[in-house]
């Protein structure tokens, strides 16, 4: 695996961890004993969707954007 591939997969790991944390917060805010505004639940859903998209981008083997610029942004 090239350095750029390692960077992509490392970043995807961090995104997966963030996804897990936001999922936990969303589950907590949806509990019957918690009074969370509907806007919070919607925003958490939006964040989860964005994280899923980013994870797919970083793990897609056909996405060579990072590799093409040497791993630099």
C-alpha positions in Angstrom: 0.0 0.0 0.0 1.4 3.4 -0.9 1.8 6.2 1.6 -1.2 8.0 0.1 -3.3 4.9 0.4 -2.3 4.6 4.0 -3.3 8.2 4.6 -6.7 7.6 3.0 -7.4 4.5 5.1 -6.1 6.2 8.3 -8.5 9.2 7.6 -11.3 6.8 7.0 -10.6 5.2 10.3 -11.0 8.5 12.1 -14.2 9.2 10.2 -15.5 5.8 11.3 -14.7 6.7 14.9 -16.5 10.0 14.5 -19.5 8.2 13.0 -19.6 5.9 16.0 -19.5 8.8 18.4 -22.2 10.8 16.6 -24.4 7.6 16.4 -24.0 7.2 20.2 -25.0 10.8 20.8 -28.0 10.4 18.5 -29.2 7.3 20.3 -28.8 9.1 23.6 -30.7 12.1 22.4 -33.5 9.8 21.1 -34.1 8.1 24.5 -37.4 8.6 26.1 -35.8 10.2 29.2 -34.0 12.9 27.2 -35.7 16.0 26.0 -33.8 16.9 22.8 -35.2 19.4 20.3 -36.1 17.8 16.9 -33.6 20.1 15.2 -30.8 18.4 17.1 -31.9 15.0 15.9 -32.1 16.2 12.3 -28.6 17.8 12.6 -27.2 14.6 13.9 -28.7 12.7 11.0 -27.2 15.2 8.6 -23.8 14.8 10.2 -24.0 11.0 10.0 -24.9 11.2 6.3 -21.9 13.5 5.7 -19.6 11.2 7.5 -20.8 8.2 5.6 -20.1 10.0 2.3 -16.6 11.0 3.4 -15.9 7.5 4.5 -16.9 6.2 1.1 -14.7 8.8 -0.6 -11.7 7.9 1.4 -12.0 4.1 1.0 -13.0 4.1 -2.7 -10.0 2.5 -4.5 -11.0 4.3 -7.7 -10.7 7.8 -6.0 -7.1 8.8 -6.9 -7.4 12.5 -6.0 -5.1 12.1 -3.0 -2.7 9.9 -4.7 -2.4 12.2 -7.7 -1.2 15.1 -5.6 1.2 13.1 -3.5 -1.0 13.1 -0.4 -0.8 16.9 0.0 -3.9 19.0 0.1 
